[in-house]
């Protein structure tokens, strides 16, 4: 996939997202970090989606 294709795909993702942007890698990292902390040990057997409300 070349740069032009990636740009088109990214732009499509931005326009379709309720937040009109693509997630910042730091946002994903904070989510994963939270799940790795002891405070999240009661979370189990669930599918958690981080998609900026795209699937809401």
PDB file of N, H, CA, C and O in Angstrom:
ATOM      1  N   UNK A   1       0.850  -1.164   0.000  1.00  0.00           N
ATOM      2  CA  UNK A   1       0.000   0.000   0.000  1.00  0.00           C
ATOM      3  C   UNK A   1       0.900   1.232   0.000  1.00  0.00           C
ATOM      4  O   UNK A   1       1.728   1.395   0.896  1.00  0.00           O
ATOM      5  N   UNK A   2       0.745   2.087  -0.987  1.00  0.00           N
ATOM      6  H   UNK A   2       0.072   1.954  -1.715  1.00  0.00           H
ATOM      7  CA  UNK A   2       1.582   3.272  -1.103  1.00  0.00           C
ATOM      8  C   UNK A   2       1.069   4.433  -0.275  1.00  0.00           C
ATOM      9  O   UNK A   2      -0.016   4.362   0.302  1.00  0.00           O
ATOM     10  N   UNK A   3       1.856   5.511  -0.217  1.00  0.00           N
ATOM     11  H   UNK A   3       2.737   5.568  -0.685  1.00  0.00           H
ATOM     12  CA  UNK A   3       1.475   6.676   0.587  1.00  0.00           C
ATOM     13  C   UNK A   3       0.136   7.274   0.191  1.00  0.00           C
ATOM     14  O   UNK A   3      -0.628   7.687   1.063  1.00  0.00           O
ATOM     15  N   UNK A   4      -0.169   7.332  -1.096  1.00  0.00           N
ATOM     16  H   UNK A   4       0.452   6.996  -1.804  1.00  0.00           H
ATOM     17  CA  UNK A   4      -1.449   7.905  -1.531  1.00  0.00           C
ATOM     18  C   UNK A   4      -2.607   7.068  -1.016  1.00  0.00           C
ATOM     19  O   UNK A   4      -3.617   7.620  -0.578  1.00  0.00           O
ATOM     20  N   UNK A   5      -2.483   5.764  -1.060  1.00  0.00           N
ATOM     21  H   UNK A   5      -1.663   5.316  -1.416  1.00  0.00           H
ATOM     22  CA  UNK A   5      -3.533   4.871  -0.566  1.00  0.00           C
ATOM     23  C   UNK A   5      -3.730   5.030   0.945  1.00  0.00           C
ATOM     24  O   UNK A   5      -4.862   5.068   1.428  1.00  0.00           O
ATOM     25  N   UNK A   6      -2.626   5.121   1.682  1.00  0.00           N
ATOM     26  H   UNK A   6      -1.706   5.090   1.289  1.00  0.00           H
ATOM     27  CA  UNK A   6      -2.718   5.296   3.125  1.00  0.00           C
ATOM     28  C   UNK A   6      -3.408   6.609   3.464  1.00  0.00           C
ATOM     29  O   UNK A   6      -4.220   6.668   4.387  1.00  0.00           O
ATOM     30  N   UNK A   7      -3.090   7.647   2.729  1.00  0.00           N
ATOM     31  H   UNK A   7      -2.430   7.599   1.979  1.00  0.00           H
ATOM     32  CA  UNK A   7      -3.695   8.944   2.975  1.00  0.00           C
ATOM     33  C   UNK A   7      -5.194   8.903   2.718  1.00  0.00           C
ATOM     34  O   UNK A   7      -5.968   9.462   3.495  1.00  0.00           O
ATOM     35  N   UNK A   8      -5.612   8.254   1.648  1.00  0.00           N
ATOM     36  H   UNK A   8      -4.983   7.799   1.017  1.00  0.00           H
ATOM     37  CA  UNK A   8      -7.032   8.130   1.329  1.00  0.00           C
ATOM     38  C   UNK A   8      -7.750   7.325   2.409  1.00  0.00           C
ATOM     39  O   UNK A   8      -8.845   7.696   2.830  1.00  0.00           O
ATOM     40  N   UNK A   9      -7.157   6.254   2.850  1.00  0.00           N
ATOM     41  H   UNK A   9      -6.267   5.952   2.508  1.00  0.00           H
ATOM     42  CA  UNK A   9      -7.753   5.426   3.897  1.00  0.00           C
ATOM     43  C   UNK A   9      -7.859   6.207   5.201  1.00  0.00           C
ATOM     44  O   UNK A   9      -8.888   6.151   5.874  1.00  0.00           O
ATOM     45  N   UNK A  10      -6.811   6.932   5.561  1.00  0.00           N
ATOM     46  H   UNK A  10      -5.976   6.978   5.014  1.00  0.00           H
ATOM     47  CA  UNK A  10      -6.829   7.728   6.784  1.00  0.00           C
ATOM     48  C   UNK A  10      -7.902   8.813   6.704  1.00  0.00           C
ATOM     49  O   UNK A  10      -8.624   9.045   7.673  1.00  0.00           O
ATOM     50  N   UNK A  11      -8.007   9.469   5.564  1.00  0.00           N
ATOM     51  H   UNK A  11      -7.420   9.280   4.776  1.00  0.00           H
ATOM     52  CA  UNK A  11      -9.022  10.515   5.411  1.00  0.00           C
ATOM     53  C   UNK A  11     -10.430   9.932   5.507  1.00  0.00           C
ATOM     54  O   UNK A  11     -11.312  10.555   6.098  1.00  0.00           O
ATOM     55  N   UNK A  12     -10.649   8.776   4.947  1.00  0.00           N
ATOM     56  H   UNK A  12      -9.932   8.270   4.467  1.00  0.00           H
ATOM     57  CA  UNK A  12     -11.954   8.123   5.039  1.00  0.00           C
ATOM     58  C   UNK A  12     -12.280   7.795   6.487  1.00  0.00           C
ATOM     59  O   UNK A  12     -13.412   7.985   6.933  1.00  0.00           O
ATOM     60  N   UNK A  13     -11.292   7.305   7.218  1.00  0.00           N
ATOM     61  H   UNK A  13     -10.373   7.150   6.856  1.00  0.00           H
ATOM     62  CA  UNK A  13     -11.491   7.001   8.634  1.00  0.00           C
ATOM     63  C   UNK A  13     -11.837   8.242   9.439  1.00  0.00           C
ATOM     64  O   UNK A  13     -12.690   8.203  10.325  1.00  0.00           O
ATOM     65  N   UNK A  14     -11.171   9.334   9.125  1.00  0.00           N
ATOM     66  H   UNK A  14     -10.478   9.365   8.405  1.00  0.00           H
ATOM     67  CA  UNK A  14     -11.456  10.596   9.837  1.00  0.00           C
ATOM     68  C   UNK A  14     -12.877  11.070   9.566  1.00  0.00           C
ATOM     69  O   UNK A  14     -13.581  11.464  10.495  1.00  0.00           O
ATOM     70  N   UNK A  15     -13.299  11.039   8.338  1.00  0.00           N
ATOM     71  H   UNK A  15     -12.727  10.719   7.583  1.00  0.00           H
ATOM     72  CA  UNK A  15     -14.624  11.571   8.005  1.00  0.00           C
ATOM     73  C   UNK A  15     -15.741  10.680   8.526  1.00  0.00           C
ATOM     74  O   UNK A  15     -16.830  11.177   8.812  1.00  0.00           O
ATOM     75  N   UNK A  16     -15.509   9.391   8.658  1.00  0.00           N
ATOM     76  H   UNK A  16     -14.624   8.986   8.426  1.00  0.00           H
ATOM     77  CA  UNK A  16     -16.542   8.474   9.131  1.00  0.00           C
ATOM     78  C   UNK A  16     -16.632   8.421  10.653  1.00  0.00           C
ATOM     79  O   UNK A  16     -17.655   8.004  11.196  1.00  0.00           O
ATOM     80  N   UNK A  17     -15.579   8.836  11.343  1.00  0.00           N
ATOM     81  H   UNK A  17     -14.748   9.175  10.901  1.00  0.00           H
ATOM     82  CA  UNK A  17     -15.544   8.783  12.796  1.00  0.00           C
ATOM     83  C   UNK A  17     -16.379   9.901  13.408  1.00  0.00           C
ATOM     84  O   UNK A  17     -16.314  11.038  12.941  1.00  0.00           O
ATOM     85  N   UNK A  18     -17.162   9.602  14.444  1.00  0.00           N
ATOM     86  H   UNK A  18     -17.215   8.678  14.823  1.00  0.00           H
ATOM     87  CA  UNK A  18     -17.929  10.652  15.123  1.00  0.00           C
ATOM     88  C   UNK A  18     -17.034  11.770  15.666  1.00  0.00           C
ATOM     89  O   UNK A  18     -17.472  12.916  15.770  1.00  0.00           O
ATOM     90  N   UNK A  19     -15.803  11.449  16.007  1.00  0.00           N
ATOM     91  H   UNK A  19     -15.447  10.518  15.922  1.00  0.00           H
ATOM     92  CA  UNK A  19     -14.892  12.460  16.537  1.00  0.00           C
ATOM     93  C   UNK A  19     -14.128  13.182  15.432  1.00  0.00           C
ATOM     94  O   UNK A  19     -13.383  14.122  15.710  1.00  0.00           O
ATOM     95  N   UNK A  20     -14.301  12.759  14.196  1.00  0.00           N
ATOM     96  H   UNK A  20     -14.907  11.996  13.971  1.00  0.00           H
ATOM     97  CA  UNK A  20     -13.654  13.369  13.021  1.00  0.00           C
ATOM     98  C   UNK A  20     -12.132  13.376  13.111  1.00  0.00           C
ATOM     99  O   UNK A  20     -11.469  14.313  12.668  1.00  0.00           O
ATOM    100  N   UNK A  21     -11.600  12.313  13.693  1.00  0.00           N
ATOM    101  H   UNK A  21     -12.139  11.551  14.053  1.00  0.00           H
ATOM    102  CA  UNK A  21     -10.150  12.171  13.778  1.00  0.00           C
ATOM    103  C   UNK A  21      -9.810  10.710  14.003  1.00  0.00           C
ATOM    104  O   UNK A  21     -10.675   9.897  14.329  1.00  0.00           O
ATOM    105  N   UNK A  22      -8.554  10.395  13.828  1.00  0.00           N
ATOM    106  H   UNK A  22      -7.851  11.055  13.564  1.00  0.00           H
ATOM    107  CA  UNK A  22      -8.037   9.058  14.089  1.00  0.00           C
ATOM    108  C   UNK A  22      -7.383   9.087  15.467  1.00  0.00           C
ATOM    109  O   UNK A  22      -6.814  10.105  15.859  1.00  0.00           O
ATOM    110  N   UNK A  23      -7.456   8.001  16.189  1.00  0.00           N
ATOM    111  H   UNK A  23      -7.918   7.174  15.869  1.00  0.00           H
ATOM    112  CA  UNK A  23      -6.893   7.939  17.540  1.00  0.00           C
ATOM    113  C   UNK A  23      -5.404   8.250  17.541  1.00  0.00           C
ATOM    114  O   UNK A  23      -4.657   7.848  16.649  1.00  0.00           O
ATOM    115  N   UNK A  24      -5.012   8.959  18.546  1.00  0.00           N
ATOM    116  H   UNK A  24      -5.619   9.285  19.271  1.00  0.00           H
ATOM    117  CA  UNK A  24      -3.608   9.232  18.796  1.00  0.00           C
ATOM    118  C   UNK A  24      -3.025   7.961  19.417  1.00  0.00           C
ATOM    119  O   UNK A  24      -3.658   7.379  20.298  1.00  0.00           O
ATOM    120  N   UNK A  25      -1.853   7.514  18.997  1.00  0.00           N
ATOM    121  H   UNK A  25      -1.338   7.986  18.282  1.00  0.00           H
ATOM    122  CA  UNK A  25      -1.272   6.305  19.589  1.00  0.00           C
ATOM    123  C   UNK A  25      -1.189   6.363  21.114  1.00  0.00           C
ATOM    124  O   UNK A  25      -1.284   5.331  21.778  1.00  0.00           O
ATOM    125  N   UNK A  26      -1.014   7.555  21.669  1.00  0.00           N
ATOM    126  H   UNK A  26      -0.936   8.394  21.129  1.00  0.00           H
ATOM    127  CA  UNK A  26      -0.956   7.702  23.124  1.00  0.00           C
ATOM    128  C   UNK A  26      -2.296   7.329  23.771  1.00  0.00           C
ATOM    129  O   UNK A  26      -2.315   6.806  24.885  1.00  0.00           O
ATOM    130  N   UNK A  27      -3.407   7.590  23.092  1.00  0.00           N
ATOM    131  H   UNK A  27      -3.392   8.015  22.187  1.00  0.00           H
ATOM    132  CA  UNK A  27      -4.726   7.218  23.626  1.00  0.00           C
ATOM    133  C   UNK A  27      -4.854   5.705  23.730  1.00  0.00           C
ATOM    134  O   UNK A  27      -5.372   5.185  24.718  1.00  0.00           O
ATOM    135  N   UNK A  28      -4.387   5.015  22.725  1.00  0.00           N
ATOM    136  H   UNK A  28      -3.966   5.437  21.923  1.00  0.00           H
ATOM    137  CA  UNK A  28      -4.421   3.549  22.744  1.00  0.00           C
ATOM    138  C   UNK A  28      -3.502   3.025  23.846  1.00  0.00           C
ATOM    139  O   UNK A  28      -3.858   2.102  24.578  1.00  0.00           O
ATOM    140  N   UNK A  29      -2.327   3.621  23.953  1.00  0.00           N
ATOM    141  H   UNK A  29      -2.038   4.371  23.358  1.00  0.00           H
ATOM    142  CA  UNK A  29      -1.364   3.191  24.980  1.00  0.00           C
ATOM    143  C   UNK A  29      -1.926   3.385  26.389  1.00  0.00           C
ATOM    144  O   UNK A  29      -1.727   2.528  27.250  1.00  0.00           O
ATOM    145  N   UNK A  30      -2.624   4.495  26.638  1.00  0.00           N
ATOM    146  H   UNK A  30      -2.786   5.191  25.939  1.00  0.00           H
ATOM    147  CA  UNK A  30      -3.209   4.712  27.968  1.00  0.00           C
ATOM    148  C   UNK A  30      -4.265   3.667  28.283  1.00  0.00           C
ATOM    149  O   UNK A  30      -4.377   3.225  29.426  1.00  0.00           O
ATOM    150  N   UNK A  31      -5.034   3.271  27.292  1.00  0.00           N
ATOM    151  H   UNK A  31      -4.943   3.630  26.363  1.00  0.00           H
ATOM    152  CA  UNK A  31      -6.056   2.237  27.475  1.00  0.00           C
ATOM    153  C   UNK A  31      -5.401   0.901  27.837  1.00  0.00           C
ATOM    154  O   UNK A  31      -5.821   0.228  28.779  1.00  0.00           O
ATOM    155  N   UNK A  32      -4.391   0.535  27.093  1.00  0.00           N
ATOM    156  H   UNK A  32      -4.051   1.081  26.328  1.00  0.00           H
ATOM    157  CA  UNK A  32      -3.684  -0.726  27.353  1.00  0.00           C
ATOM    158  C   UNK A  32      -3.005  -0.677  28.723  1.00  0.00           C
ATOM    159  O   UNK A  32      -3.026  -1.657  29.468  1.00  0.00           O
ATOM    160  N   UNK A  33      -2.409   0.459  29.046  1.00  0.00           N
ATOM    161  H   UNK A  33      -2.392   1.255  28.441  1.00  0.00           H
ATOM    162  CA  UNK A  33      -1.759   0.614  30.348  1.00  0.00           C
ATOM    163  C   UNK A  33      -2.759   0.446  31.483  1.00  0.00           C
ATOM    164  O   UNK A  33      -2.460  -0.205  32.485  1.00  0.00           O
ATOM    165  N   UNK A  34      -3.919   1.017  31.337  1.00  0.00           N
ATOM    166  H   UNK A  34      -4.162   1.546  30.524  1.00  0.00           H
ATOM    167  CA  UNK A  34      -4.954   0.856  32.370  1.00  0.00           C
ATOM    168  C   UNK A  34      -5.301  -0.624  32.554  1.00  0.00           C
ATOM    169  O   UNK A  34      -5.404  -1.104  33.683  1.00  0.00           O
ATOM    170  N   UNK A  35      -5.478  -1.337  31.453  1.00  0.00           N
ATOM    171  H   UNK A  35      -5.395  -0.947  30.536  1.00  0.00           H
ATOM    172  CA  UNK A  35      -5.842  -2.755  31.551  1.00  0.00           C
ATOM    173  C   UNK A  35      -4.745  -3.593  32.198  1.00  0.00           C
ATOM    174  O   UNK A  35      -5.017  -4.658  32.753  1.00  0.00           O
ATOM    175  N   UNK A  36      -3.514  -3.113  32.127  1.00  0.00           N
ATOM    176  H   UNK A  36      -3.293  -2.248  31.676  1.00  0.00           H
ATOM    177  CA  UNK A  36      -2.390  -3.850  32.721  1.00  0.00           C
ATOM    178  C   UNK A  36      -2.212  -3.539  34.212  1.00  0.00           C
ATOM    179  O   UNK A  36      -1.430  -4.201  34.894  1.00  0.00           O
ATOM    180  N   UNK A  37      -2.931  -2.543  34.712  1.00  0.00           N
ATOM    181  H   UNK A  37      -3.566  -2.006  34.158  1.00  0.00           H
ATOM    182  CA  UNK A  37      -2.794  -2.140  36.112  1.00  0.00           C
ATOM    183  C   UNK A  37      -3.637  -3.030  37.025  1.00  0.00           C
ATOM    184  O   UNK A  37      -4.628  -3.611  36.584  1.00  0.00           O
ATOM    185  N   UNK A  38      -3.244  -3.136  38.292  1.00  0.00           N
ATOM    186  H   UNK A  38      -2.439  -2.663  38.650  1.00  0.00           H
ATOM    187  CA  UNK A  38      -4.008  -3.938  39.259  1.00  0.00           C
ATOM    188  C   UNK A  38      -5.458  -3.463  39.426  1.00  0.00           C
ATOM    189  O   UNK A  38      -6.332  -4.269  39.746  1.00  0.00           O
ATOM    190  N   UNK A  39      -5.722  -2.175  39.214  1.00  0.00           N
ATOM    191  H   UNK A  39      -5.012  -1.521  38.954  1.00  0.00           H
ATOM    192  CA  UNK A  39      -7.082  -1.647  39.371  1.00  0.00           C
ATOM    193  C   UNK A  39      -8.073  -2.239  38.368  1.00  0.00           C
ATOM    194  O   UNK A  39      -9.283  -2.157  38.575  1.00  0.00           O
ATOM    195  N   UNK A  40      -7.580  -2.822  37.309  1.00  0.00           N
ATOM    196  H   UNK A  40      -6.596  -2.889  37.141  1.00  0.00           H
ATOM    197  CA  UNK A  40      -8.480  -3.364  36.295  1.00  0.00           C
ATOM    198  C   UNK A  40      -8.669  -4.874  36.393  1.00  0.00           C
ATOM    199  O   UNK A  40      -9.204  -5.482  35.467  1.00  0.00           O
ATOM    200  N   UNK A  41      -8.243  -5.491  37.490  1.00  0.00           N
ATOM    201  H   UNK A  41      -7.808  -4.996  38.243  1.00  0.00           H
ATOM    202  CA  UNK A  41      -8.301  -6.947  37.591  1.00  0.00           C
ATOM    203  C   UNK A  41      -9.726  -7.509  37.601  1.00  0.00           C
ATOM    204  O   UNK A  41      -9.922  -8.690  37.316  1.00  0.00           O
ATOM    205  N   UNK A  42     -10.710  -6.686  37.921  1.00  0.00           N
ATOM    206  H   UNK A  42     -10.551  -5.726  38.153  1.00  0.00           H
ATOM    207  CA  UNK A  42     -12.099  -7.172  37.937  1.00  0.00           C
ATOM    208  C   UNK A  42     -12.709  -7.187  36.529  1.00  0.00           C
ATOM    209  O   UNK A  42     -13.798  -7.725  36.331  1.00  0.00           O
ATOM    210  N   UNK A  43     -12.016  -6.606  35.564  1.00  0.00           N
ATOM    211  H   UNK A  43     -11.131  -6.169  35.725  1.00  0.00           H
ATOM    212  CA  UNK A  43     -12.476  -6.632  34.172  1.00  0.00           C
ATOM    213  C   UNK A  43     -12.022  -7.955  33.569  1.00  0.00           C
ATOM    214  O   UNK A  43     -10.826  -8.233  33.477  1.00  0.00           O
ATOM    215  N   UNK A  44     -12.995  -8.763  33.161  1.00  0.00           N
ATOM    216  H   UNK A  44     -13.966  -8.537  33.236  1.00  0.00           H
ATOM    217  CA  UNK A  44     -12.642 -10.028  32.524  1.00  0.00           C
ATOM    218  C   UNK A  44     -13.784 -10.494  31.631  1.00  0.00           C
ATOM    219  O   UNK A  44     -14.937 -10.108  31.827  1.00  0.00           O
ATOM    220  N   UNK A  45     -13.459 -11.311  30.668  1.00  0.00           N
ATOM    221  H   UNK A  45     -12.523 -11.625  30.508  1.00  0.00           H
ATOM    222  CA  UNK A  45     -14.464 -11.906  29.801  1.00  0.00           C
ATOM    223  C   UNK A  45     -15.301 -10.904  29.030  1.00  0.00           C
ATOM    224  O   UNK A  45     -16.489 -11.129  28.797  1.00  0.00           O
ATOM    225  N   UNK A  46     -14.697  -9.816  28.640  1.00  0.00           N
ATOM    226  H   UNK A  46     -13.733  -9.633  28.829  1.00  0.00           H
ATOM    227  CA  UNK A  46     -15.440  -8.785  27.925  1.00  0.00           C
ATOM    228  C   UNK A  46     -14.599  -8.292  26.751  1.00  0.00           C
ATOM    229  O   UNK A  46     -13.369  -8.300  26.796  1.00  0.00           O
ATOM    230  N   UNK A  47     -15.278  -7.874  25.727  1.00  0.00           N
ATOM    231  H   UNK A  47     -16.277  -7.867  25.690  1.00  0.00           H
ATOM    232  CA  UNK A  47     -14.596  -7.276  24.583  1.00  0.00           C
ATOM    233  C   UNK A  47     -14.716  -5.751  24.717  1.00  0.00           C
ATOM    234  O   UNK A  47     -15.819  -5.204  24.712  1.00  0.00           O
ATOM    235  N   UNK A  48     -13.590  -5.091  24.834  1.00  0.00           N
ATOM    236  H   UNK A  48     -12.694  -5.535  24.838  1.00  0.00           H
ATOM    237  CA  UNK A  48     -13.568  -3.647  24.953  1.00  0.00           C
ATOM    238  C   UNK A  48     -13.099  -3.043  23.635  1.00  0.00           C
ATOM    239  O   UNK A  48     -12.058  -3.422  23.098  1.00  0.00           O
ATOM    240  N   UNK A  49     -13.866  -2.116  23.133  1.00  0.00           N
ATOM    241  H   UNK A  49     -14.711  -1.808  23.569  1.00  0.00           H
ATOM    242  CA  UNK A  49     -13.548  -1.494  21.844  1.00  0.00           C
ATOM    243  C   UNK A  49     -13.125  -0.067  22.077  1.00  0.00           C
ATOM    244  O   UNK A  49     -13.816   0.696  22.751  1.00  0.00           O
ATOM    245  N   UNK A  50     -12.000   0.290  21.523  1.00  0.00           N
ATOM    246  H   UNK A  50     -11.438  -0.330  20.975  1.00  0.00           H
ATOM    247  CA  UNK A  50     -11.559   1.679  21.571  1.00  0.00           C
ATOM    248  C   UNK A  50     -11.541   2.175  20.128  1.00  0.00           C
ATOM    249  O   UNK A  50     -10.609   1.914  19.367  1.00  0.00           O
ATOM    250  N   UNK A  51     -12.607   2.901  19.779  1.00  0.00           N
ATOM    251  H   UNK A  51     -13.364   3.113  20.397  1.00  0.00           H
ATOM    252  CA  UNK A  51     -12.757   3.320  18.387  1.00  0.00           C
ATOM    253  C   UNK A  51     -13.351   4.721  18.239  1.00  0.00           C
ATOM    254  O   UNK A  51     -13.859   5.065  17.172  1.00  0.00           O
ATOM    255  N   UNK A  52     -13.293   5.521  19.283  1.00  0.00           N
ATOM    256  H   UNK A  52     -12.880   5.241  20.150  1.00  0.00           H
ATOM    257  CA  UNK A  52     -13.793   6.885  19.188  1.00  0.00           C
ATOM    258  C   UNK A  52     -15.272   6.968  18.913  1.00  0.00           C
ATOM    259  O   UNK A  52     -15.722   7.907  18.257  1.00  0.00           O
ATOM    260  N   UNK A  53     -16.042   6.011  19.396  1.00  0.00           N
ATOM    261  H   UNK A  53     -15.677   5.248  19.929  1.00  0.00           H
ATOM    262  CA  UNK A  53     -17.504   5.949  19.260  1.00  0.00           C
ATOM    263  C   UNK A  53     -17.971   5.544  17.861  1.00  0.00           C
ATOM    264  O   UNK A  53     -19.148   5.693  17.533  1.00  0.00           O
ATOM    265  N   UNK A  54     -17.066   5.041  17.048  1.00  0.00           N
ATOM    266  H   UNK A  54     -16.109   4.920  17.314  1.00  0.00           H
ATOM    267  CA  UNK A  54     -17.422   4.652  15.681  1.00  0.00           C
ATOM    268  C   UNK A  54     -18.507   3.561  15.671  1.00  0.00           C
ATOM    269  O   UNK A  54     -19.406   3.587  14.830  1.00  0.00           O
ATOM    270  N   UNK A  55     -18.420   2.617  16.595  1.00  0.00           N
ATOM    271  H   UNK A  55     -17.690   2.596  17.278  1.00  0.00           H
ATOM    272  CA  UNK A  55     -19.384   1.513  16.599  1.00  0.00           C
ATOM    273  C   UNK A  55     -20.580   1.762  17.512  1.00  0.00           C
ATOM    274  O   UNK A  55     -21.431   0.886  17.670  1.00  0.00           O
ATOM    275  N   UNK A  56     -20.651   2.941  18.111  1.00  0.00           N
ATOM    276  H   UNK A  56     -19.960   3.652  17.983  1.00  0.00           H
ATOM    277  CA  UNK A  56     -21.762   3.253  19.036  1.00  0.00           C
ATOM    278  C   UNK A  56     -23.067   3.454  18.301  1.00  0.00           C
ATOM    279  O   UNK A  56     -24.093   3.722  18.926  1.00  0.00           O
TER     280      UNK A  56
END
